[in-house]
Amino acid sequence: MTKFKRLTALALTGVMALSLAACGGSSGGSSEEEKIGNTDQTEFEIMGGQSALSPGYKDNEVLNKLQEEAGIKITWNTMSDSLAEQVNIHIAGGELPDAFQGVGFSNYELANYGADGTFIDLTPYITEEVMPNLTKILDEYPSIRAAITMDDGKIYGLPSAEQMGTAGIGKEEDYSIFTIPQFSMINKAWLDDLGLEVPTTLDELEVCLQAFKDNDMSAKYYGNDPGSTIPMSTGFDQWCWGQNIFYAGFGFTNWINDVCNDLVLQPDGKVNFVCDDDGYRAAMDYFHDWYAKGLMDIETFSQDDTQLMSKCQQGYVGVSTWWYIEELMGEYAKDYVFLPVLAGPDGTKNVTVRTGGGTNSGQLSITEACESPANLLKFYDMWYDGETVMQLQYGPIGVFFTGQDENGVWNSITEEEAQAQFGKGAGELKSTYEVAGPKLILSHYYNDTFKMEDRAVERLTDLYDYWMPQVADTSTYPIDCVFTADELETIDRYKTDFQDTVAENEGLWLKNGGPTDEEWEAYKQNLNDTCGMEELLKVYQDAYDRYAAALAE
């Protein structure tokens, strides 16, 4: 068998290629209908990615065992460098492997390669006969099926995701670890020294911050240099260490995510940008007052996370945000407690929650070169078993996983054990054995298959027990919405300018005050006329409506 099958599809005229694609055919080999029942091919060629520390997949014991069970043999052509370049060369030249694995194709690329026949539609193979594991998952999690279904109704890539949520620590409701990215915290030791209670409103917090400043609490309580106290320090619009959690007192939290910064899904299913709402404008006025009084760090808009951490771990900062108190505050962590979600001047408090890291469908696609997709997909269906995917992600049982607890849950190797047995840390050991590809780690696997790391358990416990009871509405825009080519072009045309305009004005107003009535109206007009806000809203609304419809099927 040659390393790659030479195909002629890309040499056809545009008209013929479109005609064949429309009929579901290709320029060479069997028709798609014939391929569905074809089980003759047992040797396959796979091209894709691998970790820089990986020795390759030829001798990977987990993959070899799966091939043996599936009755197939795979020739691997994997690399860590120049992957995208090599993939493009092979696709453009018509030299296609049977499948691409671990490449990370975007939905835009999947849709295009599916439309021109380079990638086949996997829908006919996602059945109980061919892929029972994946079929069961998609039936139980229709959101995953919706995330990998392109706007033409077809599936060109298998799902990949690493869900990490509260189901993984045995909780009834499953909230992603990313649901509330910022946990706010305050130095309670300083409050106690000043005879103040933990605040429950923004106005009360302002009183506390002013007291921290007036009494120079860093110097008074920790003996630091006079004038070293920073009442509150965060980053500006940063994921886990920004100021955004405090905006909840004005009805929103515009977290940074991979869609427009302040896109929210309202309970009625309508999409909204908060950046032109009256509550947004009120928040700018309110927090500018804090900044002007010296209650917010003057370096909020310029510092990085290491600078923030350094200030906190020297005992300078009274209030901040982070994923964990201990990691941010270091030896001073014992003096800090979480702040509640703080009510605004009119009693409002609303946290906008977010979804997790999303489902990717660009990690495994079967090409038109493959004569027996069913045989190959039976191999990949075994990846959708919990105990199998944990080994593909971390390493084999007996190497990365050292034993099971009384509930049959696997324990991973410790740092000390990894160094003693393999001469490398646990992270490096993982990178050596990790296989790139369609790995779907469901949240409950951490509860019934293998343990998650202790820090994640701590954060999810805090999220579920402390923060989520304060959330009134869990509506969230799904990160897995699938966009059409035209919609992606609209996003590409406007998104950067839109987000930059909002961020620049937000920073300007927080530092300098404003906006005036005239500035506010000019800003809103600019968002619509120049930054495409209405067009972006339509794109995100249409994509959500399709997602919701697919979910309901």
C-alpha positions in Angstrom: 0.0 0.0 0.0 1.4 3.4 -0.9 1.8 6.0 1.9 -1.1 8.1 0.5 -3.7 7.3 -2.1 -3.4 9.6 -5.1 -6.8 11.2 -5.7 -8.0 13.1 -8.7 -10.9 15.0 -7.3 -9.2 18.3 -7.1 -8.1 18.1 -10.7 -11.7 18.0 -11.9 -13.4 21.0 -13.3 -15.4 23.2 -10.8 -18.7 22.2 -12.4 -18.0 18.5 -12.2 -16.7 18.7 -8.6 -19.8 20.6 -7.6 -22.0 18.0 -9.4 -20.3 15.1 -7.7 -20.4 16.7 -4.3 -24.1 17.4 -4.7 -24.6 13.7 -5.5 -22.6 12.6 -2.5 -20.0 11.0 -4.7 -16.2 11.4 -5.3 -14.0 11.2 -8.3 -12.5 7.8 -7.5 -13.2 4.7 -5.6 -16.6 3.5 -4.4 -19.7 5.6 -4.1 -20.7 6.6 -0.6 -23.6 4.1 -0.6 -21.2 1.3 -1.5 -18.7 2.4 1.2 -21.3 2.2 3.9 -21.4 -1.6 3.7 -17.8 -2.1 2.6 -15.7 -3.9 5.2 -12.8 -5.1 2.9 -10.2 -2.5 3.9 -8.4 -3.3 7.1 -5.2 -1.3 6.7 -5.4 2.5 7.0 -3.2 5.5 6.8 -3.7 8.3 9.3 -2.1 11.7 9.3 -2.2 14.1 12.2 -0.7 15.7 15.2 1.2 14.6 18.3 2.8 16.1 21.4 6.3 17.5 21.0 7.3 15.0 23.7 5.6 12.1 22.0 7.8 9.4 20.4 4.9 8.8 17.9 2.1 6.3 17.9 3.6 3.2 16.3 4.5 1.6 19.6 1.7 3.1 21.7 0.4 0.2 23.7 -3.1 1.6 24.1 -3.5 2.3 20.4 -2.0 -1.0 19.4 -4.5 -2.9 21.7 -7.4 -1.0 20.2 -6.3 -1.8 16.7 -6.0 -5.5 17.6 -9.5 -5.5 19.0 -10.9 -3.7 15.9 -9.1 -6.1 13.6 -7.3 -3.3 11.7 -3.8 -2.0 11.2 -2.8 1.7 11.0 0.2 3.4 9.5 0.8 6.6 11.4 2.2 9.8 9.9 2.1 12.2 12.9 4.1 15.3 13.7 4.3 18.1 16.2 5.8 20.7 13.9 4.6 22.0 10.5 1.3 20.0 10.9 -1.0 22.6 9.3 1.5 23.2 6.4 1.7 19.4 5.7 -2.0 18.9 5.9 -2.7 21.8 3.5 -0.1 20.4 1.1 -1.7 16.9 1.0 -5.2 18.2 0.7 -4.3 20.7 -2.1 -2.3 18.0 -3.9 -5.0 15.4 -3.6 -2.8 13.0 -1.6 -5.2 12.1 1.1 -4.8 9.7 4.0 -7.8 7.6 5.1 -8.3 10.1 7.9 -6.9 13.2 9.6 -6.5 12.9 13.4 -5.6 15.6 15.9 -5.4 18.4 13.3 -8.0 20.8 14.9 -9.9 21.8 11.8 -12.3 24.7 12.3 -16.0 24.4 11.6 -15.4 26.6 8.6 -12.9 24.2 7.2 -15.0 21.1 8.0 -18.0 22.6 6.2 -15.9 23.5 3.2 -14.1 20.2 3.0 -17.4 18.4 3.5 -19.0 20.4 0.7 -16.3 19.6 -1.8 -16.2 15.9 -0.9 -12.8 15.8 0.7 -14.4 14.7 4.0 -17.3 12.3 4.1 -20.5 12.7 6.1 -20.2 10.5 9.2 -23.9 10.5 10.0 -24.6 7.1 8.3 -21.9 5.5 10.5 -23.0 6.9 13.9 -25.3 4.0 14.6 -25.6 1.3 17.3 -24.1 -1.2 14.9 -20.9 0.8 13.9 -20.4 3.2 16.8 -22.5 2.1 19.8 -20.4 4.1 22.4 -20.7 7.4 20.5 -24.3 6.8 19.6 -25.2 6.3 23.3 -23.4 9.5 24.2 -25.1 11.6 21.6 -28.5 10.2 22.6 -27.8 11.2 26.2 -26.1 14.5 25.4 -28.0 16.1 22.4 -26.0 19.2 22.9 -22.9 17.4 21.7 -24.7 16.2 18.6 -25.9 19.8 18.0 -22.3 21.1 18.4 -20.9 18.8 15.7 -23.7 19.1 13.2 -22.9 21.6 10.4 -25.5 23.9 9.0 -26.1 21.4 6.1 -27.2 18.8 8.7 -24.2 16.6 8.2 -21.3 15.6 10.6 -17.8 15.8 9.2 -15.8 15.4 12.4 -16.1 13.3 15.6 -16.6 15.2 18.9 -13.8 16.1 21.3 -14.1 17.9 24.6 -12.8 17.8 28.1 -15.7 18.6 30.3 -14.9 19.3 33.9 -17.9 20.1 36.0 -19.5 19.6 39.3 -20.9 16.2 38.2 -17.3 15.1 38.5 -17.4 15.6 42.2 -20.7 13.9 42.6 -23.0 16.9 42.5 -26.5 16.5 41.2 -26.3 19.5 38.8 -23.4 19.7 36.4 -21.9 23.2 36.2 -18.7 23.7 34.2 -15.6 24.7 36.0 -15.7 27.9 33.8 -19.2 28.9 34.9 -18.1 31.7 37.1 -14.4 32.5 36.2 -13.8 35.1 38.9 -14.0 34.4 42.6 -13.8 37.6 44.5 -12.1 37.7 47.9 -11.5 40.2 50.8 -9.0 40.3 53.7 -11.2 39.5 56.7 -8.4 40.0 59.1 -8.3 43.6 58.1 -12.1 43.8 58.4 -12.0 42.3 61.9 -9.2 44.7 63.0 -11.4 47.6 61.8 -14.6 46.3 63.3 -16.2 45.9 59.9 -18.4 43.1 58.6 -18.0 41.3 55.3 -19.9 43.5 52.8 -22.9 42.4 51.0 -23.4 45.4 48.7 -21.1 47.5 46.5 -21.7 50.5 48.7 -20.6 48.6 51.8 -17.5 47.4 49.9 -16.6 51.0 49.1 -16.7 51.8 52.8 -14.3 48.9 53.5 -11.9 49.9 50.7 -11.8 53.4 52.0 -11.1 52.2 55.5 -8.3 49.9 54.1 -6.7 53.0 52.5 -7.3 55.5 55.3 -5.7 53.1 57.9 -3.0 51.9 55.5 -3.8 48.3 56.5 -0.8 46.7 54.7 1.5 48.7 56.9 -0.6 48.6 60.0 -1.4 44.8 60.0 1.6 43.3 58.2 4.3 45.8 58.9 4.9 46.7 55.3 6.2 50.0 54.2 3.9 53.0 54.9 1.6 53.8 51.9 1.9 50.2 50.5 -1.8 49.4 50.9 -3.7 48.8 47.7 -7.4 48.6 48.6 -8.4 46.6 45.5 -6.3 45.3 42.7 -7.4 43.2 39.6 -6.7 43.1 36.0 -8.9 44.9 33.4 -11.3 42.5 31.6 -9.2 39.5 32.4 -10.6 36.0 32.5 -10.1 34.9 36.1 -8.5 38.0 37.6 -10.6 40.9 36.2 -13.0 43.4 37.8 -16.1 42.0 36.0 -17.6 40.1 38.9 -18.4 43.4 40.5 -20.5 44.5 37.6 -23.1 42.0 38.8 -24.4 44.8 40.9 -25.6 46.4 37.7 -27.2 43.4 36.2 -24.5 41.7 34.2 -21.0 40.3 34.2 -19.2 40.7 30.8 -16.8 37.9 31.1 -14.1 37.5 28.5 -14.8 34.4 26.3 -14.5 33.3 22.7 -17.5 35.2 21.4 -18.0 38.9 21.8 -17.0 40.0 25.3 -20.4 40.9 26.7 -22.8 38.6 24.7 -25.5 37.2 26.9 -28.4 34.9 26.4 -31.5 36.2 28.1 -34.1 33.8 29.7 -36.5 34.4 26.7 -33.9 33.0 24.3 -32.9 36.4 22.9 -29.3 37.4 22.5 -28.1 40.8 23.9 -25.0 42.8 24.1 -24.9 44.6 27.4 -22.4 47.3 26.2 -25.2 49.6 25.1 -27.5 49.0 28.1 -28.3 51.7 30.7 -26.9 49.4 33.4 -23.6 49.3 31.6 -23.3 53.0 31.5 -24.2 53.3 35.2 -21.5 50.8 36.1 -18.9 52.9 34.3 -19.9 56.0 36.4 -20.0 54.1 39.6 -16.5 52.4 39.3 -14.9 55.5 38.0 -15.7 57.1 41.3 -13.7 54.2 43.0 -10.8 54.7 40.7 -10.8 58.5 41.2 -10.7 58.0 45.0 -7.7 55.6 44.8 -9.6 52.6 45.8 -8.8 50.6 42.7 -5.2 49.9 41.7 -3.8 52.6 39.4 -2.1 49.7 37.5 -5.3 47.8 36.9 -5.2 48.6 33.2 -1.6 47.7 32.6 -0.5 44.9 35.0 -0.2 41.2 34.2 -1.2 38.4 36.4 2.3 37.8 37.8 2.4 41.5 38.9 -1.0 41.1 40.6 0.1 37.9 42.3 3.3 39.5 43.6 1.4 42.4 45.2 -1.1 40.0 46.8 1.6 37.7 48.1 3.4 40.6 49.7 0.3 41.5 51.7 -0.5 44.7 49.9 -4.0 44.0 48.5 -7.3 44.0 50.4 -9.6 42.8 47.6 -9.0 40.9 44.4 -10.2 38.1 42.2 -8.7 34.7 41.2 -9.6 31.0 40.9 -8.3 30.1 44.3 -7.6 32.2 47.4 -4.5 30.1 48.3 -2.8 30.4 44.9 -3.2 34.2 44.8 -2.6 35.2 48.4 0.1 32.7 49.3 1.0 32.8 53.0 -1.6 35.4 53.7 -4.4 33.2 52.3 -5.7 32.3 55.9 -6.7 36.0 56.3 -9.0 36.0 53.3 -12.6 34.9 52.6 -14.8 35.0 49.5 -17.0 38.0 49.0 -20.6 37.3 48.1 -22.1 38.5 44.9 -22.6 42.2 45.8 -25.8 44.1 45.2 -25.7 47.4 43.4 -27.0 50.7 44.5 -30.6 49.8 43.6 -30.4 46.2 45.0 -29.6 44.5 41.6 -27.3 41.6 41.6 -27.1 39.3 38.6 -24.2 37.0 37.5 -24.0 36.1 33.9 -22.8 32.5 33.8 -20.7 30.9 31.0 -20.3 27.5 29.5 -17.2 25.4 29.5 -14.4 25.0 26.9 -16.8 23.8 24.1 -17.0 20.7 21.9 -14.6 20.5 19.0 -15.3 18.4 15.9 -12.0 19.0 14.1 -10.0 16.2 15.7 -11.0 13.3 13.4 -12.3 13.4 9.9 -12.6 10.5 7.4 -11.5 11.4 3.8 -12.9 10.2 0.5 -9.8 8.0 0.2 -11.1 5.6 2.8 -12.9 2.6 1.2 -14.2 1.1 4.5 -15.1 3.9 6.9 -17.1 1.6 9.1 -14.1 -0.5 9.9 -12.0 2.5 10.9 -14.9 4.1 12.8 -15.3 1.0 14.9 -11.8 1.6 16.0 -12.5 5.2 16.9 -15.7 4.3 18.7 -13.7 2.5 21.3 -12.2 5.9 22.2 -15.6 6.9 23.5 -15.2 4.5 26.5 -14.4 6.2 29.8 -11.5 4.0 30.8 -10.0 4.0 27.3 -10.1 7.8 26.8 -8.5 8.4 30.2 -5.5 6.3 28.9 -5.4 8.2 25.6 -5.4 11.5 27.5 -2.9 10.7 30.2 -1.2 7.3 29.8 -1.8 3.6 30.2 -3.0 1.7 33.2 0.2 0.6 35.0 2.0 3.7 33.9 0.0 6.9 34.6 -2.8 5.1 36.5 -1.5 3.2 39.5 -4.5 1.6 41.1 -8.2 1.9 41.9 -9.9 3.0 45.1 -12.7 1.2 46.9 -15.2 2.5 44.3 -13.2 1.4 41.3 -12.0 4.9 40.4 -8.4 5.1 39.1 -5.7 7.0 40.9 -3.1 8.8 38.8 0.6 8.7 39.5 2.1 11.3 41.9 4.9 13.6 41.0 7.2 11.8 43.3 6.3 8.4 41.9 6.8 9.6 38.3 10.2 11.0 39.1 11.2 7.8 40.9 10.0 5.4 38.2 10.4 7.3 35.0 12.8 10.1 35.7 10.3 12.8 34.7 7.4 14.7 36.2 3.8 13.6 35.9 3.1 16.3 33.4 5.9 15.3 31.2 4.9 11.6 31.5 1.4 12.6 30.3 2.8 14.4 27.3 4.9 11.4 26.4 1.8 9.1 26.2 -1.0 11.5 25.3 -2.7 10.8 21.9 -4.1 13.7 20.0 -7.5 13.0 18.5 -11.3 12.7 19.2 -11.2 12.4 23.0 -14.4 13.1 24.8 -14.0 13.3 28.5 -17.4 13.6 30.1 -17.7 15.3 33.4 -19.0 12.3 35.3 -15.9 10.3 34.3 -14.0 12.1 37.1 -16.5 10.7 39.5 -16.8 7.1 38.3 -13.7 6.4 36.2 -10.6 8.4 37.3 -9.9 11.1 39.8 -9.5 14.8 38.9 -6.7 16.9 40.4 -7.2 18.2 43.9 -7.2 21.9 42.9 -10.1 21.3 40.5 -12.0 19.5 43.2 -11.6 22.5 45.5 -12.7 25.0 42.8 -15.7 23.0 41.8 -16.7 22.5 45.4 -16.5 26.3 46.0 -18.5 26.9 42.7 -21.3 24.5 43.7 -21.6 25.2 47.4 -20.8 28.9 47.6 -21.3 30.6 44.2 -24.1 28.9 42.3 -26.7 29.4 45.1 -26.2 33.1 44.5 -27.0 32.8 40.7 -30.6 33.5 39.9 -30.5 32.7 36.1 -28.3 30.0 34.5 -29.2 31.0 30.9 -26.0 31.0 28.9 -25.0 31.4 25.3 -23.8 28.0 24.1 -20.2 28.1 23.0 -20.9 25.2 20.7 -23.2 27.1 18.3 -22.3 26.3 14.6 -22.0 29.2 12.2 -22.5 29.2 8.5 -19.8 30.4 6.2 -21.6 33.7 5.6 -22.0 34.2 9.4 -18.3 33.5 10.0 -17.5 36.2 7.4 -19.7 38.7 9.2 -18.1 37.8 12.6 -14.6 38.1 11.0 -15.6 41.5 9.5 -16.9 43.1 12.6 -15.9 41.2 15.8 -12.4 42.7 16.4 -13.5 46.3 15.8 -16.6 45.8 17.9 -14.7 44.3 20.9 -11.9 46.8 20.7 -14.3 49.8 20.6 -16.2 48.5 23.7 -13.0 47.7 25.6 -11.3 51.0 24.8 -14.3 53.1 25.8 -14.9 51.0 29.0 -11.3 51.6 30.0 -11.5 55.3 29.2 -14.7 55.8 31.1 -13.5 53.9 34.2 -10.3 56.0 34.3 -11.5 59.4 33.2 -15.3 59.4 33.9 -18.2 59.6 31.6 -19.7 59.2 29.2 -21.8 62.4 28.8 -25.2 62.1 27.1 -23.7 63.2 23.8 -20.8 60.7 24.1 -23.1 57.9 25.0 -25.4 58.4 22.0 -22.4 58.8 19.6 -20.9 55.6 21.1 -24.1 53.6 20.5 -24.4 54.9 16.9 -20.8 54.0 16.2 -21.4 50.4 17.5 -24.3 50.1 15.0 -23.1 52.0 12.0 -19.4 51.1 12.0 -18.9 48.1 14.3 -21.8 46.0 13.0 -23.6 45.4 16.3 -27.0 44.7 14.8 -25.5 42.4 12.2 -23.5 40.5 14.9 -26.6 40.2 17.0 -28.4 38.6 14.1 -25.6 36.2 13.4 -25.4 35.0 17.1 -29.2 34.9 17.3 -29.6 32.8 14.1 -26.9 30.4 15.2 -28.5 30.0 18.6 -31.9 29.4 17.1 -30.5 26.6 15.0 -28.7 25.2 17.9 -31.8 25.2 20.0 -33.8 23.6 17.2 -31.2 20.8 16.8 -31.2 20.3 20.6 -35.0 19.8 20.5 -35.0 17.2 17.8 
